[in-house]
Amino acid sequence: RSIPAFRKAYPDIVIEAQRASSAQLAAKIDQERATGTDGADVSSSTEIAWMLGLSKQGLLLKPSGPGLIGYPAQHIHDGNVVTLASEPLVLVYNKSLVPTPPKSYADLLRAEFRGRVGAPDLVATLIIAWYDWLEKNQGPDYLNRLRAQNPKLYSGAVPLTQAVASGELSVGAFTTPATAVGLIASGAPIAMMMPSPAAGSMHLGVAFRWSKRPNAALVLIDWLMSEEGQMVGVGQSETASPRRGIARSLDFASIIPLDVNAY
C-alpha cells in the first residue's frame, strides 16, 4: 500500500520492495553489507535491537526533511531508528456464531467457547513474549484456565483467523488488524476487538549509510514519517501512528510493545 503511494508522490524515484520475515531481512541485509553487494537502501521491520546495533556502529543515516516536523522525538531512537507504527494483537470472533462479542481476554474463558477458541502455537519469539505478557497481565492462573478451554493451536495469525472466518472456531485469541481487515473486506463474517491494554509490536524504519542511493533512501524515510505517509500506513485502522491527528489511526498509547529481545 505504501509503495504505490510513494511512487505517485515521487515518480522520479524508482522503488522496488521485497518482503520476508524480520530475521530473514536482517540476515540478508547483513550479508549485503559484508560483501559490498548493491541491495537494500531502507528497511522496515520489528528488529529494533538489530537496528540500534547498526546505529551504534554509525551505519545508519539520520532522518532529515519536512517529515521531522511534528514527529514525536521519543519515537526516533538513537537519532536514527524511527518508529513508524505500532501494531496491536487483537481478538477476532465469528459474528454468526457469537451473539455476545468478547471484550477482553477474560471473556475467552466463557463456557460457550470451550473447544471453540483458537490460540497460536509457539512458533515465534513474539508469541512466546505474548503468552508471558498474558500471564503477567491476566493473572498467574490464566494460562491454565485457558488450557482448560481445550483451545486449538495454529501456526500464526493467518490460519487462526481463517479458521474463525470459516466457522471452525468461534473466537481467536491472537491476530492482527492487517490480517483480519482483508478477510472482513472480502465478506467474511468476522469482527475484531482490541483489548485494553493491548500487546503489540513496533514497526521501525531505517536508511543505511552504505546505500548506493542515500538521498533517495532519506526521501523514502521522510515520506513514511510525513502525515501523508502515516495516513497511508495506518490503512483502515490497522495500525497506530506515533503522529497525532492521523485519521483512522488506532490509539498508540493503548498498545504495549512486547520486548521480544527479552526472550
C-alpha positions as CSV (number, residue, x, y, z in Angstrom):
1,R,0.0,0.0,0.0
2,S,2.8,2.5,0.9
3,I,4.9,1.6,-2.2
4,P,2.3,2.7,-4.8
5,A,1.5,5.9,-2.8
6,F,5.2,6.7,-2.7
7,R,5.6,6.1,-6.4
8,K,2.8,8.6,-7.0
9,A,4.3,11.2,-4.7
10,Y,7.8,10.7,-6.2
11,P,7.5,9.4,-9.7
12,D,11.2,10.1,-10.5
13,I,12.4,7.7,-7.8
14,V,12.4,4.0,-8.8
15,I,11.5,1.8,-5.9
16,E,11.4,-2.0,-5.5
17,A,10.2,-3.8,-2.4
18,Q,11.0,-7.2,-1.0
19,R,9.1,-8.9,1.8
20,A,10.3,-11.5,4.3
21,S,10.3,-12.2,8.0
22,S,12.2,-9.7,10.1
23,A,15.0,-12.2,10.9
24,Q,15.4,-13.1,7.2
25,L,15.6,-9.5,6.2
26,A,18.2,-8.7,8.8
27,A,20.4,-11.6,7.7
28,K,20.1,-10.7,4.0
29,I,21.0,-7.1,4.6
30,D,23.9,-8.0,6.9
31,Q,25.3,-10.2,4.1
32,E,24.8,-7.4,1.5
33,R,26.8,-5.1,3.7
34,A,29.6,-7.6,4.4
35,T,30.1,-8.4,0.7
36,G,29.5,-4.9,-0.7
37,T,26.6,-6.1,-2.7
38,D,24.2,-3.4,-4.0
39,G,21.0,-4.2,-2.2
40,A,18.6,-2.6,0.3
41,D,18.7,1.2,0.9
42,V,15.9,1.2,3.5
43,S,14.4,-1.4,5.8
44,S,11.2,-1.6,7.8
45,S,10.8,-4.3,10.4
46,T,10.3,-5.1,14.1
47,E,14.0,-5.8,14.7
48,I,14.8,-2.9,17.0
49,A,17.9,-4.5,18.6
50,W,19.4,-5.1,15.2
51,M,18.7,-1.6,14.0
52,L,20.0,0.0,17.2
53,G,23.2,-2.1,16.8
54,L,23.7,-0.7,13.4
55,S,23.1,2.8,14.7
56,K,25.7,2.4,17.5
57,Q,28.2,1.5,14.8
58,G,27.5,4.6,12.8
59,L,25.9,2.6,9.9
60,L,22.6,4.5,9.6
61,L,21.6,7.7,8.0
62,K,20.0,10.3,10.2
63,P,16.5,11.2,9.1
64,S,16.1,14.7,7.6
65,G,13.4,16.6,5.8
66,P,9.9,18.0,6.4
67,G,8.7,14.7,7.8
68,L,10.5,15.5,11.0
69,I,8.2,18.5,11.7
70,G,5.7,17.4,14.4
71,Y,7.2,13.9,14.7
72,P,7.4,12.9,18.4
73,A,11.1,12.9,19.3
74,Q,10.7,9.9,21.6
75,H,9.9,7.8,18.6
76,I,13.3,8.5,16.9
77,H,15.6,6.1,18.7
78,D,19.3,7.0,19.0
79,G,18.5,9.7,16.4
80,N,18.4,7.2,13.5
81,V,15.7,4.5,14.1
82,V,12.2,5.7,13.5
83,T,9.1,4.1,15.0
84,L,6.7,4.2,12.0
85,A,3.7,2.4,13.6
86,S,2.6,0.2,16.4
87,E,0.5,-2.9,15.5
88,P,-1.7,-4.4,18.2
89,L,-2.5,-8.0,18.8
90,V,-6.3,-8.3,18.9
91,L,-9.2,-10.8,19.4
92,V,-11.3,-12.0,16.5
93,Y,-14.7,-13.6,16.6
94,N,-17.3,-15.0,14.2
95,K,-20.3,-12.7,14.2
96,S,-22.6,-15.5,13.1
97,L,-21.6,-17.8,16.0
98,V,-21.1,-15.3,18.8
99,P,-24.1,-13.2,19.8
100,T,-22.2,-11.5,22.7
101,P,-18.8,-10.4,21.4
102,P,-15.8,-10.9,23.7
103,K,-14.5,-7.6,25.2
104,S,-11.4,-8.9,26.9
105,Y,-9.1,-11.9,27.3
106,A,-11.1,-12.9,30.3
107,D,-14.1,-13.5,28.0
108,L,-12.2,-16.3,26.3
109,L,-12.8,-18.3,29.4
110,R,-16.6,-18.3,28.9
111,A,-18.1,-21.8,28.9
112,E,-19.6,-21.3,25.4
113,F,-16.1,-21.1,24.0
114,R,-14.8,-24.4,25.3
115,G,-13.3,-26.3,22.4
116,R,-14.2,-23.3,20.1
117,V,-11.3,-20.9,20.8
118,G,-8.1,-20.7,18.8
119,A,-4.6,-19.8,20.1
120,P,-1.2,-19.5,18.5
121,D,1.4,-22.3,18.7
122,L,4.9,-21.5,20.0
123,V,6.4,-20.9,16.6
124,A,7.9,-17.4,17.1
125,T,9.6,-15.3,19.7
126,L,6.7,-12.8,19.5
127,I,4.2,-15.5,20.5
128,I,6.3,-16.6,23.5
129,A,6.5,-12.9,24.6
130,W,2.7,-12.6,24.1
131,Y,2.0,-15.6,26.3
132,D,4.3,-14.3,29.0
133,W,2.5,-10.9,28.8
134,L,-0.9,-12.6,29.1
135,E,0.2,-14.4,32.2
136,K,1.6,-11.3,33.8
137,N,-1.5,-9.1,32.9
138,Q,-4.3,-11.6,33.3
139,G,-3.1,-13.4,36.4
140,P,-0.8,-16.4,37.1
141,D,-3.6,-18.9,36.7
142,Y,-4.8,-17.5,33.3
143,L,-2.9,-19.8,31.0
144,N,-4.0,-22.9,33.0
145,R,-7.6,-21.7,32.8
146,L,-7.2,-21.1,29.0
147,R,-5.8,-24.5,28.6
148,A,-8.9,-26.0,30.3
149,Q,-10.9,-24.5,27.4
150,N,-9.2,-27.0,25.1
151,P,-8.0,-24.4,22.6
152,K,-7.0,-25.4,19.1
153,L,-3.4,-24.3,18.2
154,Y,-2.5,-22.7,14.9
155,S,0.9,-21.7,13.5
156,G,0.3,-18.0,13.4
157,A,-2.4,-15.3,13.0
158,V,-3.3,-16.1,9.3
159,P,-4.5,-19.7,9.7
160,L,-6.1,-18.9,13.1
161,T,-8.1,-16.0,11.7
162,Q,-9.1,-18.1,8.6
163,A,-10.4,-20.8,11.0
164,V,-12.6,-18.2,12.7
165,A,-13.9,-16.9,9.4
166,S,-14.8,-20.5,8.2
167,G,-16.7,-21.3,11.4
168,E,-14.2,-23.9,12.6
169,L,-13.7,-21.6,15.6
170,S,-16.0,-19.1,17.4
171,V,-13.2,-16.9,18.6
172,G,-9.5,-16.4,18.2
173,A,-7.1,-15.1,20.9
174,F,-4.4,-13.9,18.6
175,T,-4.4,-11.9,15.3
176,T,-3.6,-8.6,13.9
177,P,-5.8,-6.0,12.3
178,A,-3.9,-6.3,9.0
179,T,-4.8,-10.0,8.9
180,A,-8.4,-9.5,9.8
181,V,-9.2,-6.5,7.6
182,G,-8.6,-8.3,4.3
183,L,-11.0,-11.1,5.3
184,I,-13.6,-8.6,6.5
185,A,-13.4,-6.7,3.2
186,S,-13.9,-10.0,1.3
187,G,-17.2,-10.6,3.2
188,A,-16.0,-13.0,6.0
189,P,-18.5,-12.9,9.0
190,I,-15.8,-11.8,11.5
191,A,-15.0,-8.8,13.6
192,M,-12.0,-7.9,15.7
193,M,-11.8,-6.3,19.1
194,M,-8.7,-4.6,20.6
195,P,-8.3,-5.3,24.3
196,S,-7.3,-2.5,26.6
197,P,-4.5,-2.6,27.2
198,A,-3.3,-4.5,24.1
199,A,0.1,-6.0,23.5
200,G,1.7,-5.3,20.1
201,S,4.8,-4.8,18.1
202,M,6.6,-1.7,16.8
203,H,7.3,-1.3,13.1
204,L,10.6,0.7,12.6
205,G,12.3,2.2,9.7
206,V,16.0,3.0,8.9
207,A,18.1,4.1,6.0
208,F,21.5,2.6,5.5
209,R,24.7,4.7,5.3
210,W,26.2,2.2,2.8
211,S,23.3,2.7,0.5
212,K,24.2,3.4,-3.2
213,R,21.2,5.8,-3.3
214,P,21.4,7.7,0.1
215,N,19.4,10.7,-1.0
216,A,16.5,8.5,-2.3
217,A,16.7,6.4,0.9
218,L,16.3,9.6,3.1
219,V,13.4,10.8,0.9
220,L,11.5,7.5,1.5
221,I,12.1,7.5,5.2
222,D,11.0,11.2,5.4
223,W,7.8,10.4,3.4
224,L,7.0,7.4,5.7
225,M,7.2,9.8,8.6
226,S,5.0,12.5,6.9
227,E,1.3,13.0,7.5
228,E,0.6,11.6,4.1
229,G,2.8,8.5,4.6
230,Q,1.3,7.9,8.0
231,M,-2.3,8.1,6.7
232,V,-1.5,5.6,4.0
233,G,0.3,3.4,6.5
234,V,-2.5,3.0,9.0
235,G,-4.9,1.9,6.3
236,Q,-8.3,1.0,7.6
237,S,-7.4,1.3,11.3
238,E,-4.8,-1.5,11.0
239,T,-2.0,0.2,13.0
240,A,-1.4,3.1,15.3
241,S,0.6,6.2,14.2
242,P,3.0,7.9,16.5
243,R,1.8,11.2,15.0
244,R,-1.2,12.9,16.5
245,G,-4.3,13.6,14.4
246,I,-3.8,10.8,11.8
247,A,-7.2,9.7,10.5
248,R,-8.1,6.1,11.2
249,S,-5.1,5.6,13.4
250,L,-5.6,3.3,16.4
251,D,-4.7,4.6,19.8
252,F,-0.9,4.5,20.0
253,A,-0.8,4.9,23.8
254,S,-3.1,1.9,24.5
255,I,-0.7,-0.6,22.8
256,I,2.1,-2.0,24.9
257,P,5.1,-3.1,22.7
258,L,6.4,-6.5,23.5
259,D,10.1,-6.7,24.1
260,V,11.0,-9.8,22.1
261,N,14.7,-9.3,22.9
262,A,14.0,-10.5,26.4
263,Y,13.2,-13.9,25.0
